[in-house]
Amino acid sequence: MTLTPVYSERLGVPLRWWVQGTMLVATLWLAVAVALPALAAWLVTAAALGLLFSWLWSYGSPRIVVGNRTFRAGRAHIDARFLGAATALDAEQTHRVAGVQADARAYLLLRPYLKRAVQVEITDPADPTPYWLVCTRHPEELVRALTALTHAG
C-alpha cells in the first residue's frame, strides 16, 4: 500500500533560467538568420529551443519525497530506520558543508539556484555515506517531515 507523501518537492529551475535560455535561443536565431536560408534558420532555432527546454526540464526534475517509510532525494532513497538527525542549513552553512567542510563520501543533491539545504545523518553501519546534503526551497519543512518519519514506528 502506497501512502501519500508527507513532504514532496520538485527542484525545478527558476523562471529566470527559462527566460534567459529563451533569449539565448533568440540571439542564436538572429545570428543564423543572416547566414542561412529562412527555413534552415528556423530549423536550427527550433532544435536549439527543444534541446534547451529538455535540458532545463531534466536538470530541474529531481524530487525530494518523504513518506512511505523512506526518504528519496533524486535517484537515491533510504529507509527511515537508517536516518539520523536532520539539520536545516542557511546559505552560509550550506556553502561551507558543500565546500571546505565536505566529506567526499557524502551524497549530495545540489542545485546552484537553491542556497539552503538539509543535512541528514546516515546511521546505517553498512553504508559508508556519513550524511546526505540536499538542497531545498523549504529546509524547515523538510526537517519536520524527516523528524516525524524517524520518530514514527
C-alpha positions in Angstrom: 0.0 0.0 0.0 1.4 3.4 -1.0 0.8 6.2 1.3 0.6 9.9 0.4 4.0 11.5 0.9 4.4 13.7 4.0 6.7 16.0 2.0 7.2 16.3 -1.7 9.2 18.9 -3.7 10.5 19.1 -7.2 13.8 21.0 -7.6 12.6 22.8 -10.8 14.8 25.5 -12.3 13.7 29.1 -11.6 11.7 31.1 -14.2 14.6 33.4 -14.9 16.6 30.4 -16.3 13.7 29.7 -18.8 13.6 33.4 -19.8 17.4 33.7 -20.2 17.6 30.5 -22.1 14.8 31.6 -24.5 16.6 34.9 -25.0 19.8 33.0 -25.8 18.0 31.0 -28.4 16.5 34.2 -29.8 20.1 35.5 -30.1 21.1 32.3 -31.9 18.2 32.8 -34.3 19.4 36.3 -35.1 22.9 35.0 -35.8 21.8 32.2 -38.1 19.1 34.1 -39.8 21.6 36.3 -41.6 23.8 33.3 -42.5 21.3 30.7 -43.6 18.1 30.5 -45.6 15.0 31.2 -43.5 13.8 27.6 -43.3 17.3 26.4 -42.1 17.5 29.2 -39.5 14.1 28.3 -38.1 15.0 24.6 -38.0 18.3 25.3 -36.2 16.4 27.6 -33.8 13.7 25.0 -33.1 16.2 22.3 -32.5 18.2 24.6 -30.1 14.9 25.5 -28.3 14.0 21.9 -27.9 17.4 21.0 -26.6 17.3 23.9 -24.1 13.9 23.1 -22.8 14.6 19.4 -22.5 17.8 20.1 -20.6 16.2 22.6 -18.2 13.3 20.2 -17.6 15.7 17.3 -16.9 18.0 19.4 -14.7 15.1 20.5 -12.6 13.5 17.1 -12.4 14.9 15.7 -9.1 12.3 15.2 -6.4 12.6 15.1 -2.7 10.0 12.9 -1.2 9.5 11.9 2.5 6.9 9.2 3.1 6.1 5.5 3.0 8.9 4.9 5.5 11.5 6.2 3.0 13.4 9.3 2.2 14.0 9.9 -1.5 16.3 12.6 -2.9 16.8 12.5 -6.6 17.7 8.9 -7.6 18.8 7.9 -4.1 16.5 6.5 -1.4 17.0 5.2 2.1 14.8 3.5 4.7 13.7 5.7 7.6 15.4 3.4 10.1 18.8 4.5 8.8 18.1 8.2 9.2 19.7 10.2 12.0 19.5 13.8 12.8 18.3 16.2 10.1 19.6 19.8 10.3 18.3 22.8 8.3 21.2 24.9 7.0 21.2 28.5 5.9 23.0 29.7 2.8 26.4 30.2 4.5 26.3 26.9 6.3 25.3 25.1 3.1 28.2 26.7 1.2 30.6 25.6 3.9 29.3 22.0 4.2 29.2 21.6 0.4 32.7 23.1 0.2 35.5 23.3 2.7 33.8 21.0 5.3 32.6 18.5 2.7 33.1 14.8 3.2 33.9 13.1 -0.2 31.7 10.1 0.8 28.6 12.2 1.3 25.6 12.1 -1.0 25.0 15.5 -2.5 21.9 16.8 -4.3 22.8 20.3 -5.0 21.5 22.9 -7.4 23.1 26.4 -7.8 19.8 28.2 -7.7 19.0 26.8 -4.2 21.1 28.3 -1.5 19.7 26.4 1.5 19.9 22.7 2.3 19.2 20.0 4.8 22.0 17.8 6.2 20.7 14.3 7.1 22.9 11.9 9.1 23.0 8.3 7.9 23.2 5.7 10.6 23.4 2.5 8.6 26.7 0.8 9.7 27.0 -0.9 6.3 26.7 2.4 4.4 29.9 4.4 4.0 27.9 7.6 3.4 28.1 9.7 6.5 25.3 12.2 5.5 23.1 13.4 2.7 23.2 17.1 1.8 20.0 18.0 -0.1 19.2 21.5 -1.3 15.6 22.6 -0.9 13.4 25.6 -1.0 11.8 24.7 2.4 14.5 23.3 4.7 12.5 23.7 7.9 9.5 21.8 6.4 11.8 19.0 5.2 13.4 18.7 8.6 10.0 18.5 10.3 8.9 15.8 7.8 12.2 13.8 8.3 11.9 14.1 12.1 8.3 12.8 12.0 9.4 10.0 9.7 12.2 8.9 12.0 10.0 9.0 15.1 7.1 7.2 13.5 7.1 3.5 14.3 
